[in-house]
């Protein structure tokens, strides 16, 4: 039997609640008081990917909020709206629904692409931007076209997600064993622990999550030659005006460091690049202490360097 949404209500030094934004209900997890830091997860995960940062940010005097993105975890799973402009509008709507006009936005993987999109689409909402394992979307698109033996090859699983129906079945069969393999393939040796893998696999078996999660990939792939994709590409040529911290694992096999490097060309504000040795695609979970030291040090710097 497939699990229900209660499996993502994991207890800890945080609170769970529902927040409505733009007609969509989001499950959010919150800790601490102070300036708002919005934490956006990637694939194939949910809010729990930020469990270490919810604690460290709260202890450092921030209000950390980690939502389940549209289609994931305990949030609504509508049939449409998995394009990056709509997802960015979800996140900016969340910031306002939380009673703020802007936030530090930290995004990993798809959450990172979403954060880049927010900074271009609604720049007043993004006070600072932290992209984790996420190149600027135009850098990613360019690398898929110009680096066939590098980024295109590294993205072969994602390309397979363009097929209808079959990828959903593959991801959820055998208790979502493929989700566990994806985490292992993309991380440093030794991560995730068995219990961590089980938690993500359970959350991915919630009805409709696998389909919704794959719709993100399908929009990005199929929109490239459509009018909505061309409009998005034009939008993303807007330079980012928020100070930007770009964090990446040197061992990341799915988003190559060389793909992410060069994203600074789209940032007009101070920009800092940090490569974590010994970490793969999930540095905030694989090496949380090192990651948090870098993140909190940058947030504490009133004038981050270029």
C-alpha positions as CSV (number, residue, x, y, z in Angstrom):
1,X,0.0,0.0,0.0
2,X,1.3,3.5,-0.9
3,X,2.0,5.7,2.1
4,X,0.0,8.9,2.7
5,X,1.2,12.4,3.3
6,X,1.7,11.8,7.0
7,X,5.1,10.3,6.3
8,X,6.6,13.7,5.6
9,X,5.5,15.1,9.0
10,X,8.8,14.1,10.6
11,X,9.2,15.4,14.2
12,X,12.1,17.6,15.2
13,X,13.0,21.1,16.5
14,X,10.6,22.7,14.0
15,X,6.9,23.1,13.4
16,X,4.7,21.9,10.5
17,X,1.9,23.9,9.0
18,X,0.0,24.5,5.8
19,X,0.4,27.9,4.0
20,X,-1.8,28.9,1.1
21,X,-0.3,30.9,-1.8
22,X,-1.8,31.6,-5.2
23,X,-4.6,29.1,-4.6
24,X,-2.2,26.3,-3.8
25,X,-1.7,24.7,-0.4
26,X,1.9,24.1,0.7
27,X,3.2,22.0,3.5
28,X,6.0,24.1,5.2
29,X,8.4,23.4,8.0
30,X,9.6,26.3,10.1
31,X,12.3,26.9,12.8
32,X,13.7,30.0,14.4
33,X,13.0,33.8,14.4
34,X,14.6,36.6,12.5
35,X,15.2,37.3,8.8
36,X,13.5,34.8,6.5
37,X,15.5,32.1,4.7
38,X,13.5,30.1,2.3
39,X,14.9,26.7,1.6
40,X,13.9,25.0,-1.7
41,X,14.6,21.3,-2.2
42,X,15.4,19.4,-5.3
43,X,14.7,16.0,-6.9
44,X,14.0,13.3,-5.7
45,X,13.6,14.8,-2.2
46,X,11.3,16.9,-0.1
47,X,11.6,19.5,2.8
48,X,13.6,17.0,5.0
49,X,16.7,17.6,2.8
50,X,17.2,20.8,4.8
51,X,16.9,19.2,8.3
52,X,20.5,20.2,9.2
53,X,20.1,23.8,8.0
54,X,16.7,24.3,9.7
55,X,18.6,23.8,13.0
56,X,21.8,25.7,12.2
57,X,20.0,28.7,10.7
58,X,17.6,29.0,13.6
59,X,20.5,28.9,16.0
60,X,22.2,31.7,14.1
61,X,19.2,34.0,14.4
62,X,17.2,33.3,11.2
63,X,13.7,32.2,10.5
64,X,14.2,29.1,8.3
65,X,11.3,27.8,6.3
66,X,11.5,24.7,4.1
67,X,8.4,24.0,2.0
68,X,7.5,20.9,0.0
69,X,7.4,22.2,-3.6
70,X,4.3,21.9,-5.7
71,X,3.7,18.2,-6.3
72,X,5.9,16.9,-3.5
73,X,5.4,15.7,0.0
74,X,2.4,17.2,1.8
75,X,1.8,20.0,-0.7
76,X,-0.9,20.1,-3.3
77,X,-0.4,18.1,-6.5
78,X,-2.3,19.8,-9.2
79,X,-2.3,18.5,-12.8
80,X,-0.5,21.6,-14.1
81,X,2.0,24.3,-13.1
82,X,5.4,22.5,-13.3
83,X,7.1,25.1,-15.4
84,X,9.8,27.2,-13.8
85,X,7.9,30.6,-14.0
86,X,4.9,29.2,-12.3
87,X,7.0,27.4,-9.6
88,X,8.9,30.7,-9.1
89,X,5.5,32.5,-8.6
90,X,4.6,29.8,-6.0
91,X,7.8,30.6,-4.0
92,X,7.4,34.4,-4.2
93,X,3.8,33.9,-3.1
94,X,4.9,31.8,-0.2
95,X,7.3,34.6,0.9
96,X,4.4,37.0,1.0
97,X,2.0,34.5,2.6
98,X,4.7,34.2,5.4
99,X,4.3,37.9,6.0
100,X,7.5,39.1,4.3
101,X,8.3,41.1,1.2
102,X,11.6,39.4,0.6
103,X,13.9,36.6,1.7
104,X,17.2,34.9,1.4
105,X,16.5,32.1,-1.1
106,X,18.5,28.9,-0.9
107,X,17.8,26.4,-3.6
108,X,19.3,23.0,-4.3
109,X,19.0,21.2,-7.7
110,X,15.5,22.0,-9.1
111,X,15.1,24.3,-6.1
112,X,18.2,26.1,-7.3
113,X,16.9,26.5,-10.9
114,X,13.7,27.8,-9.3
115,X,15.7,30.3,-7.1
116,X,17.6,31.6,-10.2
117,X,14.2,32.1,-11.9
118,X,12.8,34.0,-8.9
119,X,15.8,36.4,-9.0
120,X,15.0,37.2,-12.6
121,X,11.2,37.2,-12.4
122,X,10.6,39.0,-9.1
123,X,13.9,40.4,-8.0
124,X,12.5,42.4,-5.1
125,X,11.6,39.1,-3.4
126,X,15.2,37.7,-3.4
127,X,17.4,39.6,-1.0
128,X,20.2,37.1,-1.4
129,X,20.5,34.0,-3.6
130,X,22.2,30.7,-2.7
131,X,22.4,28.2,-5.6
132,X,23.4,24.7,-4.5
133,X,24.3,22.1,-7.2
134,X,22.4,24.3,-9.7
135,X,23.8,26.2,-12.6
136,X,22.0,29.2,-14.1
137,X,19.3,27.7,-16.3
138,X,20.8,29.2,-19.4
139,X,24.2,27.7,-18.5
140,X,22.5,24.3,-18.1
141,X,20.7,24.6,-21.4
142,X,23.9,25.6,-23.2
143,X,25.9,22.8,-21.7
144,X,23.3,20.2,-22.8
145,X,23.8,21.4,-26.4
146,X,27.5,22.0,-26.4
147,X,29.0,19.4,-24.1
148,X,27.6,16.0,-25.5
149,X,30.2,13.8,-23.7
150,X,30.0,15.8,-20.5
151,X,26.7,17.4,-19.3
152,X,24.5,15.7,-21.9
153,X,25.9,12.3,-21.0
154,X,25.6,13.1,-17.2
155,X,21.9,14.0,-17.8
156,X,21.0,10.7,-19.6
157,X,18.6,9.6,-16.8
158,X,16.8,13.0,-17.0
159,X,16.5,12.7,-20.7
160,X,14.8,9.3,-20.1
161,X,12.2,11.0,-17.9
162,X,10.7,12.6,-21.1
163,X,8.9,9.3,-21.8
164,X,5.3,9.0,-20.6
165,X,4.2,6.8,-17.8
166,X,7.1,4.3,-17.8
167,X,9.5,6.5,-15.7
168,X,6.9,6.9,-13.0
169,X,6.6,3.1,-12.8
170,X,10.3,2.6,-12.7
171,X,10.7,5.2,-9.9
172,X,8.1,3.7,-7.6
173,X,8.4,-0.1,-8.1
174,X,10.1,-2.2,-5.5
175,X,9.4,0.4,-2.8
176,X,11.0,3.1,-4.9
177,X,14.4,1.4,-5.1
178,X,15.4,3.6,-8.0
179,X,15.1,6.7,-5.8
180,X,17.6,5.2,-3.4
181,X,20.0,4.3,-6.3
182,X,19.7,7.9,-7.7
183,X,20.8,9.3,-4.3
184,X,23.7,6.9,-4.1
185,X,24.9,7.4,-7.7
186,X,24.9,11.2,-7.2
187,X,26.6,11.5,-3.8
188,X,30.0,10.8,-2.2
189,X,30.7,7.2,-1.1
190,X,28.9,6.3,2.1
191,X,25.9,8.6,1.7
192,X,23.0,8.2,2.2
193,X,22.6,6.0,5.3
194,X,20.0,3.3,5.0
195,X,17.5,5.2,7.1
196,X,17.9,8.4,5.0
197,X,17.4,6.5,1.8
198,X,14.3,4.8,3.2
199,X,12.8,8.2,4.2
200,X,13.2,9.6,0.7
201,X,11.8,6.4,-0.9
202,X,8.7,6.4,1.3
203,X,8.0,10.1,0.5
204,X,8.3,9.4,-3.2
205,X,5.7,6.7,-3.0
206,X,3.0,9.1,-1.9
207,X,0.4,9.0,-4.7
208,X,1.0,11.4,-7.6
209,X,4.5,12.5,-6.3
210,X,6.4,10.6,-9.0
211,X,4.3,12.0,-11.8
212,X,4.5,15.6,-10.5
213,X,8.2,15.4,-9.9
214,X,8.8,14.2,-13.5
215,X,6.7,17.0,-14.9
216,X,9.4,19.4,-13.9
217,X,11.9,17.6,-16.1
218,X,9.4,17.2,-18.9
219,X,8.6,20.9,-19.0
220,X,12.3,21.9,-19.1
221,X,13.0,19.4,-21.9
222,X,9.9,19.9,-24.1
223,X,9.7,23.7,-23.7
224,X,13.0,24.4,-25.4
225,X,11.5,24.6,-28.9
226,X,8.1,26.0,-27.8
227,X,7.0,29.7,-27.4
228,X,6.9,29.3,-23.6
229,X,10.5,28.0,-23.5
230,X,11.7,30.9,-25.7
231,X,9.9,33.4,-23.4
232,X,11.6,31.8,-20.4
233,X,15.0,32.0,-22.0
234,X,14.4,35.8,-22.7
235,X,13.4,36.3,-19.1
236,X,16.5,34.5,-17.8
237,X,18.8,36.9,-19.7
238,X,17.9,39.4,-17.0
239,X,20.9,39.9,-14.7
240,X,20.6,38.9,-11.1
241,X,20.8,41.9,-8.8
242,X,21.0,39.9,-5.5
243,X,24.3,39.0,-3.9
244,X,24.8,35.4,-4.9
245,X,26.6,32.4,-3.3
246,X,27.1,29.4,-5.6
247,X,28.0,26.1,-3.9
248,X,28.8,22.9,-5.6
249,X,30.3,19.5,-4.8
250,X,33.5,18.6,-6.7
251,X,32.3,14.9,-7.1
252,X,28.8,15.8,-8.5
253,X,28.3,13.4,-11.4
254,X,24.8,14.7,-12.5
255,X,25.5,18.4,-12.7
256,X,29.1,18.8,-13.6
257,X,31.0,21.6,-11.8
258,X,32.2,22.9,-15.2
259,X,28.5,23.4,-16.1
260,X,27.8,25.5,-13.0
261,X,31.0,27.5,-13.4
262,X,30.4,30.5,-15.6
263,X,27.0,31.3,-14.1
264,X,28.5,34.5,-12.8
265,X,28.0,36.1,-16.2
266,X,24.3,36.4,-15.4
267,X,25.0,38.1,-12.0
268,X,25.4,41.8,-11.7
269,X,25.8,41.7,-7.9
270,X,28.6,40.3,-5.8
271,X,29.1,36.6,-6.6
272,X,31.0,34.0,-4.7
273,X,31.8,30.5,-6.0
274,X,32.8,27.6,-3.6
275,X,33.6,24.1,-4.7
276,X,33.4,21.5,-1.9
277,X,36.0,18.7,-2.2
278,X,34.8,15.3,-1.2
279,X,31.1,16.1,-1.8
280,X,28.7,15.1,-4.5
281,X,25.3,16.5,-5.6
282,X,24.0,16.9,-2.0
283,X,26.6,18.8,-0.1
284,X,24.2,20.2,2.4
285,X,23.5,16.6,3.6
286,X,26.8,14.9,2.8
287,X,29.0,17.4,4.6
288,X,26.5,19.6,6.6
289,X,29.0,21.1,9.0
290,X,31.3,22.4,6.2
291,X,28.3,23.5,4.2
292,X,26.7,25.4,7.1
293,X,30.0,27.1,8.0
294,X,30.2,28.4,4.4
295,X,26.5,29.5,4.3
296,X,26.4,31.2,7.7
297,X,29.7,32.9,7.2
298,X,28.4,34.4,3.9
299,X,25.1,35.4,5.4
300,X,26.9,37.1,8.2
301,X,29.0,39.1,5.8
302,X,27.4,42.5,5.2
303,X,29.4,43.0,2.0
304,X,30.0,39.6,0.3
305,X,32.9,39.7,-2.1
306,X,32.8,39.1,-5.8
